[in-house]
Amino acid sequence: MSKITGDVINVGLLKRVFQYVKPYQRIFIISVILTILLAVLAPLRPILIGYTLDHHIVTGDYIGLLNMTILMLILLVVQTGVQYSHTLLTNTLGQSAIRDLRINVFNHITKLRLKYFDNTPIGQLITRTVSDLETIAEIFSEGLIVIIGDILMVIVIIGVMVYEDWALTLVVLLPMPLLIIATSIFQKAIKSAFQEIRTEVSNLNTYLQEHITGVSIIQYFAREKQEYNKFLKINGRYRDANIRSNWYYSIFFPVVEIISAMSLGLLVWYGARTILSNPTIKPGIITEFIMYIGMLFRPIRELADKFNTLQMGMVGAERVFKVLDTNEVTENKGTYAPEIMKGNISFEKVWFAYNDENYVLKDISFEVEAGKTVALVGATGAGKSSTINILNRFYEIQKGEIKVDRTRIQDYELSYLRNKIATVLQDVFLFSDTIFNNITLNNDAITMEEVVDAAKKVGAHDFIERLPGSYQYNVMERGATLSAGQAQLISFIRALVYDPAILVLDEATSSVDTETEMLIQRAIENLMKGRTSIVIAHRLSTIQKADKILVLEKGEIKEMGTHQQLLKLDGYYKKLYDLQFNSTGISTSV
């Protein structure tokens, strides 16, 4: 992994950043040319002013003064135009490159295995995708190109000064070592402060994302005050980091002004002394050098700040590329994508662990014939959800094989496999968008007619029609404006319009009332017709019609059979059944 060590920028990391500039080489080349042009134009105005003072003002040549004034105005317009174009192009270059990089980062994140998200805070990823990427953009707009431009300007100005009067140049540059020392100290201090700021921004984003998402839990348990106090500490650390960086600036800039004043004082003293002792020295050159001092110290003063901007861009790049270098991406080497998938599923001696050590599935073997239904039963942590996670290849198994239609799931093209497996979860996730877009997931191949037809089949069309805007109704974030049952029905429509060969229902009715459950049960029956189905449910009443029931306990299959067969076994399933059904036949949830 590329890193920034000390004050040295890793060239390899910088080259990697500039890979995203390749599509915009023309803009980059023009920006470099404009940078050089600005450096060349910089000393022209002092030269013109000095010449005007010596040759036109002192001699009373008003025509010459007018001509020089017009020339300086033209130069000012040219400089303004070049500066405008330079600023516009460097920012355009940075934002264009960052747009492409952000697309790559988002595309990569959406392909990462769920295991990665199990160990990485979402707020941290948001920081990488937004804030850290913006710091990389500043490499172009405020960092590398601007630094090169400032260095060129300093070199050109010093060259002109030496050409005009080397002795006067030495006098002006006498305090320069002090400035270099002050800049070096400031650069190290501000770099540390900036790194602390980036860390605290990430912490702040992570905390906000988690606690705004889980605000209902905070309110349920009346934890507002405690969480508020935690937020005060995190926000306070972020404030303190910013204050420290401002404190460094508040010291550095006055120091630079003092050193600049020292240089100016030496210039005035030496220049006046020279003019008095040597009348051939003209005041125009003193005026030029006074202007050169301001032009020299401004870029040198800002150089440390811009260098830190460059370094923080590199820190951001290091963090972003760390995400891009994450190899926890599901391998998609398979190419098999048949026109028709029947949906025959077989697990053959499958072992699976989330952390490669503690197996949550142990030697699992079963088969589901195409068009049949298998139900998974067991206590929390038995391995039910893990079974469907590995079928979708959200996680990879350690041992054994999983096959669909006698073909290993690794041999299927990944997007094809997942398109053929529709999963309906207990906790339905709906985006802040219209019902139609939540059903189609912006798939242009799915028409409104297909959506309406699917809605009618699952019994959701009537309630959708009653909503303002019907299928264009915005459900808001996480479907906040819909009931749990309505959201569940929309997830059924979503599954149906994608016409899957395999249907997975994970606790799809456990969070709704009995009346809504009856409606959903009818929708499920329509949804399961002609499809291989895997059903996970706590309520045994929802799986009694399954062709096969697997009873899982601690990752192992303890019992297997139909509802009636398992009751006759008088084992774990029978105990679950007796717990859920009292003497009056009323079902209760486990």
C-alpha positions as CSV (number, residue, x, y, z in Angstrom):
1,M,0.0,0.0,0.0
2,S,1.3,3.4,-0.9
3,K,2.0,5.7,2.0
4,I,3.2,9.1,2.9
5,T,6.2,9.0,5.1
6,G,7.5,12.1,6.9
7,D,7.5,15.0,4.5
8,V,8.1,13.0,1.4
9,I,5.2,12.4,-1.0
10,N,5.1,8.9,-2.4
11,V,5.7,9.3,-6.1
12,G,3.9,6.0,-6.9
13,L,0.8,7.2,-5.1
14,L,0.9,10.5,-7.0
15,K,1.3,8.6,-10.3
16,R,-1.8,6.6,-9.4
17,V,-3.8,9.7,-8.8
18,F,-2.7,11.1,-12.2
19,Q,-3.9,8.0,-13.9
20,Y,-7.3,9.6,-13.7
21,V,-6.0,12.7,-15.5
22,K,-5.2,10.7,-18.7
23,P,-8.6,11.2,-20.3
24,Y,-8.2,14.9,-19.8
25,Q,-4.6,15.4,-21.1
26,R,-5.6,18.3,-23.2
27,I,-6.9,20.3,-20.2
28,F,-3.8,19.3,-18.2
29,I,-1.4,20.4,-20.9
30,I,-3.2,23.8,-21.3
31,S,-3.2,24.2,-17.5
32,V,0.6,23.6,-17.4
33,I,1.2,26.1,-20.2
34,L,-1.0,28.7,-18.4
35,T,1.0,28.0,-15.2
36,I,4.3,28.8,-17.0
37,L,2.7,31.9,-18.7
38,L,1.6,33.3,-15.3
39,A,5.1,32.8,-14.0
40,V,6.6,34.7,-17.0
41,L,4.0,37.5,-16.8
42,A,4.5,38.0,-13.0
43,P,7.6,40.3,-13.1
44,L,6.5,42.3,-16.2
45,R,4.3,44.8,-14.2
46,P,7.1,45.8,-11.8
47,I,9.5,46.2,-14.7
48,L,7.0,48.5,-16.5
49,I,6.3,50.5,-13.4
50,G,10.1,51.0,-12.7
51,Y,10.7,51.9,-16.3
52,T,7.8,54.4,-16.3
53,L,9.1,56.0,-13.1
54,D,12.6,56.4,-14.4
55,H,11.9,57.4,-18.0
56,H,8.5,59.1,-18.0
57,I,7.5,60.4,-14.5
58,V,10.9,61.8,-13.5
59,T,11.3,63.4,-16.9
60,G,7.7,64.7,-17.2
61,D,6.9,62.7,-20.3
62,Y,3.1,62.6,-20.1
63,I,2.6,61.0,-23.5
64,G,5.0,58.3,-22.6
65,L,3.3,57.9,-19.2
66,L,-0.1,57.6,-21.0
67,N,1.3,54.9,-23.3
68,M,2.9,52.9,-20.5
69,T,-0.4,53.2,-18.5
70,I,-2.3,51.7,-21.5
71,L,0.3,49.0,-21.8
72,M,0.0,48.1,-18.1
73,L,-3.8,48.0,-18.4
74,I,-3.5,45.6,-21.4
75,L,-1.0,43.5,-19.3
76,L,-3.5,43.5,-16.4
77,V,-6.3,42.3,-18.7
78,V,-4.1,39.6,-20.1
79,Q,-3.0,38.4,-16.6
80,T,-6.6,38.4,-15.4
81,G,-7.7,36.4,-18.4
82,V,-4.9,33.9,-18.0
83,Q,-5.5,33.6,-14.2
84,Y,-9.2,33.1,-14.8
85,S,-8.6,30.4,-17.4
86,H,-6.0,28.7,-15.2
87,T,-8.3,28.6,-12.2
88,L,-11.2,27.3,-14.3
89,L,-9.2,24.6,-16.0
90,T,-7.4,23.3,-12.9
91,N,-10.7,23.1,-11.0
92,T,-12.3,21.4,-14.0
93,L,-9.4,19.0,-14.3
94,G,-9.7,18.2,-10.6
95,Q,-13.4,17.7,-10.5
96,S,-13.4,15.7,-13.7
97,A,-10.8,13.3,-12.4
98,I,-12.5,13.1,-9.1
99,R,-15.9,12.4,-10.7
100,D,-14.3,9.4,-12.5
101,L,-12.6,8.2,-9.3
102,R,-15.8,8.6,-7.3
103,I,-17.6,6.5,-9.9
104,N,-14.9,3.8,-9.5
105,V,-15.1,3.9,-5.7
106,F,-18.9,3.6,-5.7
107,N,-18.8,0.8,-8.3
108,H,-16.2,-1.0,-6.2
109,I,-18.1,-0.6,-3.0
110,T,-21.3,-2.0,-4.4
111,K,-19.4,-5.1,-5.5
112,L,-17.8,-5.8,-2.1
113,R,-18.8,-8.8,-0.1
114,L,-21.1,-8.3,2.8
115,K,-18.3,-9.4,5.0
116,Y,-16.5,-6.1,4.3
117,F,-19.5,-4.1,5.5
118,D,-19.7,-6.2,8.6
119,N,-16.3,-4.8,9.7
120,T,-16.4,-1.3,8.2
121,P,-18.6,1.6,9.5
122,I,-20.8,3.1,6.8
123,G,-19.9,6.6,7.9
124,Q,-16.3,5.8,7.2
125,L,-17.1,4.8,3.7
126,I,-19.2,8.0,3.2
127,T,-16.1,10.0,4.3
128,R,-13.9,8.2,1.8
129,T,-16.4,8.7,-1.0
130,V,-17.1,12.4,-0.3
131,S,-14.7,14.3,2.0
132,D,-11.5,12.4,1.1
133,L,-12.2,12.6,-2.6
134,E,-12.6,16.3,-2.3
135,T,-9.1,16.6,-0.8
136,I,-7.8,14.7,-3.8
137,A,-9.5,17.3,-6.1
138,E,-7.5,20.0,-4.4
139,I,-4.3,18.3,-5.6
140,F,-5.1,19.8,-8.9
141,S,-6.9,23.0,-8.0
142,E,-4.8,24.1,-5.0
143,G,-2.0,21.6,-4.8
144,L,0.6,20.4,-7.3
145,I,0.0,22.6,-10.3
146,V,-0.3,25.7,-8.2
147,I,2.8,24.8,-6.2
148,I,4.7,24.3,-9.5
149,G,3.4,27.7,-10.7
150,D,4.5,29.4,-7.5
151,I,8.0,27.9,-7.6
152,L,8.4,28.9,-11.2
153,M,7.2,32.5,-10.3
154,V,9.8,32.7,-7.5
155,I,12.6,31.4,-9.8
156,V,11.6,33.9,-12.6
157,I,11.4,36.8,-10.2
158,I,14.7,36.1,-8.5
159,G,16.3,35.7,-12.0
160,V,15.0,39.1,-13.0
161,M,16.2,40.6,-9.7
162,V,19.7,39.2,-10.1
163,Y,19.8,40.4,-13.7
164,E,18.9,43.9,-12.7
165,D,21.0,44.2,-9.5
166,W,22.6,41.2,-7.9
167,A,23.8,43.2,-4.8
168,L,20.4,44.5,-4.1
169,T,19.0,41.0,-4.6
170,L,21.3,39.6,-2.0
171,V,20.2,42.3,0.5
172,V,16.5,41.5,-0.2
173,L,17.1,37.8,0.3
174,L,19.1,38.0,3.5
175,P,16.0,37.2,5.7
176,M,15.0,34.4,3.4
177,P,16.7,31.6,5.6
178,L,14.4,32.7,8.5
179,L,11.4,32.3,6.2
180,I,12.5,28.8,5.1
181,I,13.0,27.7,8.7
182,A,9.6,29.1,9.8
183,T,7.9,27.5,6.8
184,S,9.4,24.1,7.5
185,I,8.3,24.2,11.2
186,F,4.8,25.4,10.1
187,Q,4.5,22.7,7.4
188,K,5.2,19.9,9.9
189,A,2.8,21.3,12.5
190,I,0.0,21.9,10.1
191,K,0.3,18.5,8.5
192,S,-0.2,16.9,11.8
193,A,-3.2,19.1,12.5
194,F,-4.8,18.3,9.1
195,Q,-4.4,14.6,9.7
196,E,-6.1,14.9,13.0
197,I,-8.9,16.9,11.3
198,R,-9.4,14.2,8.7
199,T,-9.6,11.5,11.4
200,E,-12.1,13.5,13.5
201,V,-14.3,14.1,10.3
202,S,-14.4,10.4,9.7
203,N,-15.4,9.8,13.4
204,L,-18.0,12.5,13.2
205,N,-19.6,11.1,10.0
206,T,-19.6,7.6,11.4
207,Y,-21.3,8.6,14.6
208,L,-23.9,10.8,12.8
209,Q,-24.7,8.1,10.3
210,E,-25.2,5.4,12.9
211,H,-27.2,7.5,15.4
212,I,-29.4,9.2,12.8
213,T,-30.2,5.8,11.3
214,G,-30.9,4.4,14.8
215,V,-32.7,7.4,16.2
216,S,-35.8,5.4,17.0
217,I,-33.8,3.1,19.3
218,I,-32.4,6.2,21.1
219,Q,-35.9,7.6,21.6
220,Y,-37.4,4.2,22.6
221,F,-34.9,3.9,25.4
222,A,-34.8,7.7,26.3
223,R,-31.0,7.9,25.5
224,E,-31.1,11.3,24.0
225,K,-29.1,13.0,26.7
226,Q,-26.4,10.3,26.9
227,E,-26.0,10.3,23.1
228,Y,-26.0,14.1,23.0
229,N,-23.1,14.1,25.5
230,K,-21.2,11.6,23.4
231,F,-21.7,13.8,20.4
232,L,-20.5,16.8,22.3
233,K,-17.2,15.0,22.9
234,I,-16.7,13.9,19.3
235,N,-17.7,17.3,18.0
236,G,-15.4,19.0,20.6
237,R,-12.4,17.0,19.4
238,Y,-13.2,18.1,15.8
239,R,-13.5,21.7,16.9
240,D,-10.2,21.4,18.9
241,A,-8.4,20.0,15.8
242,N,-9.6,22.9,13.7
243,I,-8.6,25.4,16.4
244,R,-5.1,24.0,16.5
245,S,-4.7,24.3,12.8
246,N,-5.9,27.9,12.9
247,W,-3.5,28.6,15.8
248,Y,-0.6,27.5,13.6
249,Y,-1.8,29.9,10.9
250,S,-2.2,32.7,13.4
251,I,1.5,32.4,14.3
252,F,2.9,31.6,10.9
253,F,1.4,34.5,8.9
254,P,2.5,37.3,11.3
255,V,6.0,35.7,11.3
256,V,6.0,35.9,7.5
257,E,4.9,39.5,7.6
258,I,7.7,40.4,10.1
259,I,10.3,38.7,7.9
260,S,8.8,40.4,4.8
261,A,9.0,43.8,6.6
262,M,12.7,43.0,7.5
263,S,13.4,42.4,3.9
264,L,11.6,45.6,2.9
265,G,13.5,47.6,5.6
266,L,16.9,46.3,4.4
267,L,15.9,47.2,0.8
268,V,15.0,50.8,1.8
269,W,18.1,51.2,3.9
270,Y,20.5,49.8,1.3
271,G,18.7,51.4,-1.6
272,A,18.6,54.9,0.0
273,R,22.2,54.6,1.0
274,T,23.2,53.5,-2.5
275,I,21.3,56.3,-4.2
276,L,22.8,58.9,-2.0
277,S,26.3,57.7,-2.6
278,N,25.8,56.8,-6.3
279,P,23.4,59.2,-8.1
280,T,23.4,56.9,-11.2
281,I,21.2,54.5,-9.4
282,K,17.6,55.4,-10.3
283,P,14.6,55.1,-7.9
284,G,12.7,52.9,-10.4
285,I,14.7,49.9,-9.5
286,I,14.0,50.4,-5.8
287,T,10.3,50.5,-6.6
288,E,10.6,47.4,-8.7
289,F,12.3,45.5,-5.8
290,I,9.7,46.7,-3.3
291,M,7.0,45.1,-5.6
292,Y,9.2,42.0,-6.0
293,I,9.3,41.5,-2.2
294,G,5.6,41.2,-2.1
295,M,5.5,38.9,-5.1
296,L,8.3,36.7,-3.6
297,F,6.9,36.4,0.0
298,R,3.3,35.8,-1.0
299,P,3.9,32.5,-2.8
300,I,6.6,31.4,-0.3
301,R,4.2,32.1,2.5
302,E,1.4,30.1,0.8
303,L,3.8,27.4,-0.3
304,A,3.7,25.6,3.0
305,D,-0.1,25.8,3.1
306,K,-0.4,24.5,-0.5
307,F,2.1,21.8,0.2
308,N,0.0,20.6,3.1
309,T,-3.0,20.8,0.8
310,L,-1.1,18.5,-1.5
311,Q,-0.1,16.2,1.3
312,M,-3.7,16.0,2.7
313,G,-4.8,15.2,-0.9
314,M,-2.3,12.4,-0.8
315,V,-3.6,11.2,2.6
316,G,-7.1,11.2,1.1
317,A,-5.8,9.3,-1.9
318,E,-4.2,6.8,0.3
319,R,-7.5,6.2,2.2
320,V,-9.5,6.0,-1.0
321,F,-7.1,3.7,-2.8
322,K,-7.1,1.5,0.3
323,V,-10.9,1.0,-0.3
324,L,-10.2,0.3,-4.0
325,D,-7.5,-2.1,-3.2
326,T,-9.8,-4.1,-0.9
327,N,-9.9,-7.5,-2.5
328,E,-13.0,-8.6,-0.6
329,V,-14.9,-8.6,-3.9
330,T,-16.9,-11.7,-5.0
331,E,-15.0,-13.3,-7.8
332,N,-16.9,-13.2,-11.0
333,K,-15.0,-15.7,-13.1
334,G,-18.1,-17.7,-14.1
335,T,-19.6,-17.2,-17.5
336,Y,-22.4,-19.7,-17.5
337,A,-25.8,-17.9,-18.2
338,P,-28.3,-20.3,-19.7
339,E,-31.5,-19.0,-21.2
340,I,-33.6,-20.9,-18.7
341,M,-32.8,-21.8,-15.1
342,K,-35.0,-24.5,-13.7
343,G,-34.1,-23.9,-10.1
344,N,-32.9,-27.3,-8.8
345,I,-30.8,-26.6,-5.7
346,S,-28.3,-28.9,-4.0
347,F,-26.0,-28.4,-1.0
348,E,-23.3,-31.0,-0.8
349,K,-21.4,-31.2,2.5
350,V,-21.2,-27.4,2.9
351,W,-19.2,-25.8,5.6
352,F,-19.3,-22.1,6.2
353,A,-17.8,-19.6,8.7
354,Y,-17.9,-15.8,8.7
355,N,-14.5,-15.5,10.2
356,D,-12.9,-18.6,8.8
357,E,-12.8,-20.2,12.3
358,N,-16.1,-20.6,13.9
359,Y,-18.3,-22.6,11.5
360,V,-22.0,-21.5,11.5
361,L,-22.9,-24.2,8.9
362,K,-21.4,-27.7,9.4
363,D,-21.6,-30.4,6.8
364,I,-25.0,-29.2,5.3
365,S,-26.4,-31.4,2.6
366,F,-29.9,-31.3,1.1
367,E,-31.6,-30.9,-2.3
368,V,-34.6,-29.0,-3.5
369,E,-36.2,-30.1,-6.7
370,A,-37.2,-27.4,-9.3
371,G,-40.6,-25.9,-8.4
372,K,-40.6,-27.4,-4.9
373,T,-40.5,-25.6,-1.5
374,V,-38.1,-26.2,1.3
375,A,-38.5,-24.5,4.7
376,L,-35.7,-23.8,7.2
377,V,-36.6,-23.9,10.9
378,G,-34.5,-23.3,13.9
379,A,-33.6,-21.0,16.7
380,T,-31.8,-17.7,16.2
381,G,-28.2,-18.4,15.2
382,A,-29.0,-21.9,13.8
383,G,-27.7,-20.9,10.4
384,K,-31.0,-20.2,8.4
385,S,-30.0,-16.8,7.0
386,S,-26.4,-17.9,6.4
387,T,-27.8,-20.6,4.1
388,I,-29.4,-18.1,1.8
389,N,-26.5,-15.7,2.1
390,I,-24.1,-18.3,0.6
391,L,-26.6,-19.3,-2.0
392,N,-26.5,-15.7,-3.3
393,R,-22.7,-15.8,-3.0
394,F,-22.7,-12.8,-0.6
395,Y,-20.2,-14.9,1.3
396,E,-18.0,-17.8,0.1
397,I,-18.1,-21.2,1.6
398,Q,-15.0,-22.9,3.0
399,K,-15.8,-26.5,2.1
400,G,-18.3,-28.4,-0.1
401,E,-20.3,-27.4,-3.1
402,I,-23.5,-25.6,-3.9
403,K,-25.1,-26.3,-7.2
404,V,-28.1,-24.9,-9.1
405,D,-29.3,-27.2,-12.0
406,R,-26.3,-29.4,-11.4
407,T,-23.9,-26.5,-12.0
408,R,-21.7,-25.0,-9.3
409,I,-22.8,-21.5,-8.4
410,Q,-19.2,-20.2,-8.9
411,D,-19.5,-21.2,-12.6
412,Y,-22.5,-18.9,-13.1
413,E,-22.1,-15.3,-14.2
414,L,-22.6,-13.5,-10.9
415,S,-25.2,-11.0,-11.9
416,Y,-27.1,-13.7,-13.8
417,L,-27.2,-15.9,-10.7
418,R,-28.4,-13.1,-8.4
419,N,-31.0,-12.0,-11.0
420,K,-32.5,-15.5,-10.9
421,I,-32.7,-15.5,-7.1
422,A,-35.2,-13.1,-5.6
423,T,-34.9,-12.6,-1.9
424,V,-37.7,-11.0,0.3
425,L,-36.4,-10.1,3.7
426,Q,-38.2,-9.4,7.0
427,D,-36.6,-5.9,7.2
428,V,-37.7,-4.5,3.8
429,F,-35.4,-1.7,2.5
430,L,-37.0,0.9,0.3
431,F,-35.1,3.8,-1.1
432,S,-36.3,7.4,-0.9
433,D,-38.0,7.3,-4.3
434,T,-41.2,6.4,-6.1
435,I,-43.0,3.1,-5.6
436,F,-42.4,2.3,-9.3
437,N,-38.6,2.9,-9.0
438,N,-38.4,0.9,-5.8
439,I,-40.1,-2.0,-7.6
440,T,-38.1,-1.8,-10.8
441,L,-34.8,-0.5,-9.2
442,N,-34.6,1.7,-12.3
443,N,-34.5,-1.2,-14.7
444,D,-35.7,0.3,-17.9
445,A,-36.6,-3.2,-19.2
446,I,-39.5,-3.4,-16.8
447,T,-42.6,-1.6,-17.9
448,M,-45.5,-0.1,-16.0
449,E,-47.8,-2.7,-17.3
450,E,-45.6,-5.5,-15.9
451,V,-45.5,-3.7,-12.5
452,V,-49.3,-3.2,-12.4
453,D,-49.8,-6.9,-13.4
454,A,-47.5,-8.1,-10.6
455,A,-49.1,-5.8,-8.1
456,K,-52.5,-7.2,-8.9
457,K,-51.2,-10.8,-8.5
458,V,-49.8,-10.1,-5.0
459,G,-52.9,-8.0,-4.0
460,A,-51.1,-4.7,-3.6
461,H,-52.6,-2.8,-6.6
462,D,-55.6,-1.4,-4.7
463,F,-53.7,0.1,-1.8
464,I,-51.1,1.6,-4.2
465,E,-53.9,3.2,-6.3
466,R,-55.3,4.9,-3.2
467,L,-51.9,6.6,-2.5
468,P,-51.4,10.2,-3.8
469,G,-49.7,9.7,-7.2
470,S,-50.3,6.0,-7.2
471,Y,-47.1,4.3,-8.4
472,Q,-45.3,7.6,-8.5
473,Y,-45.8,8.1,-4.7
474,N,-42.6,8.8,-2.9
475,V,-42.2,6.4,0.0
476,M,-39.4,8.5,1.6
477,E,-36.3,7.1,3.2
478,R,-36.6,3.4,4.2
479,G,-40.3,3.5,3.3
480,A,-41.2,5.6,6.3
481,T,-44.6,6.6,4.9
482,L,-45.8,3.0,4.5
483,S,-46.8,0.4,7.0
484,A,-44.7,-2.7,7.4
485,G,-47.2,-4.8,5.6
486,Q,-47.4,-2.4,2.6
487,A,-43.6,-2.3,2.4
488,Q,-43.6,-6.1,2.4
489,L,-46.1,-6.3,-0.4
490,I,-43.9,-3.9,-2.5
491,S,-41.0,-6.2,-1.9
492,F,-43.1,-9.0,-3.3
493,I,-43.9,-7.1,-6.4
494,R,-40.2,-6.3,-6.8
495,A,-39.4,-10.0,-6.6
496,L,-42.2,-11.0,-9.0
497,V,-41.4,-8.5,-11.8
498,Y,-37.8,-9.8,-12.0
499,D,-39.3,-13.3,-12.7
500,P,-36.8,-15.3,-10.6
501,A,-36.3,-19.1,-10.9
502,I,-35.6,-19.3,-7.2
503,L,-37.6,-17.4,-4.5
504,V,-36.2,-16.9,-1.0
505,L,-38.5,-15.7,1.8
506,D,-36.6,-14.7,5.0
507,E,-39.0,-14.1,7.9
508,A,-41.2,-12.4,5.4
509,T,-44.3,-12.4,7.7
510,S,-42.9,-12.2,11.2
511,S,-43.2,-8.4,11.5
512,V,-46.9,-8.0,10.5
513,D,-50.2,-8.5,12.2
514,T,-52.4,-11.6,11.6
515,E,-54.8,-9.8,9.2
516,T,-51.9,-8.5,7.1
517,E,-50.2,-11.9,7.3
518,M,-53.3,-13.5,5.7
519,L,-53.0,-11.0,2.8
520,I,-49.3,-11.6,2.5
521,Q,-49.8,-15.4,2.6
522,R,-52.1,-15.2,-0.5
523,A,-49.4,-13.0,-2.2
524,I,-46.8,-15.6,-1.3
525,E,-48.8,-18.4,-2.8
526,N,-49.0,-16.5,-6.1
527,L,-45.4,-15.6,-5.9
528,M,-44.3,-19.2,-5.3
529,K,-46.2,-20.8,-8.2
530,G,-43.8,-22.6,-10.5
531,R,-40.8,-21.5,-8.6
532,T,-38.3,-23.2,-6.3
533,S,-38.7,-21.6,-2.9
534,I,-36.7,-21.5,0.2
535,V,-38.8,-20.2,3.2
536,I,-37.5,-19.1,6.6
537,A,-40.1,-18.4,9.2
538,H,-40.5,-18.4,12.9
539,R,-44.3,-19.1,12.6
540,L,-44.6,-22.7,11.7
541,S,-48.1,-22.0,10.3
542,T,-46.4,-20.4,7.3
543,I,-44.4,-23.5,6.3
544,Q,-46.7,-26.5,7.0
545,K,-47.3,-26.9,3.2
546,A,-43.6,-27.0,2.4
547,D,-42.4,-30.1,0.4
548,K,-39.5,-30.4,2.8
549,I,-38.6,-28.9,6.1
550,L,-35.1,-28.7,7.4
551,V,-34.6,-28.3,11.2
552,L,-31.3,-26.6,11.9
553,E,-29.6,-26.4,15.3
554,K,-26.2,-24.8,15.8
555,G,-25.4,-25.0,12.1
556,E,-26.3,-28.7,11.6
557,I,-29.4,-30.4,10.1
558,K,-31.0,-32.3,12.9
559,E,-34.2,-33.3,11.2
560,M,-35.6,-33.3,7.7
561,G,-39.0,-34.2,6.3
562,T,-42.5,-33.0,5.7
563,H,-44.6,-31.4,8.4
564,Q,-46.4,-34.6,9.2
565,Q,-43.2,-36.7,9.1
566,L,-41.5,-34.4,11.5
567,L,-44.4,-34.4,14.0
568,K,-44.2,-38.2,14.1
569,L,-40.5,-38.0,14.9
570,D,-41.4,-36.4,18.2
571,G,-38.1,-34.4,18.1
572,Y,-37.0,-30.8,18.0
573,Y,-39.7,-29.8,15.4
574,K,-42.4,-31.3,17.5
575,K,-41.2,-29.3,20.5
576,L,-41.3,-26.1,18.4
577,Y,-44.8,-27.0,17.2
578,D,-46.1,-27.6,20.7
579,L,-44.6,-24.4,21.9
580,Q,-46.3,-22.4,19.2
581,F,-49.8,-24.0,19.4
582,N,-51.7,-24.1,22.7
583,S,-54.7,-26.2,23.4
584,T,-57.0,-23.8,21.5
585,G,-54.7,-23.9,18.3
586,I,-53.7,-20.2,18.6
587,S,-50.3,-19.6,17.1
588,T,-47.7,-17.5,18.9
589,S,-44.3,-16.4,17.6
590,V,-41.1,-17.9,18.9
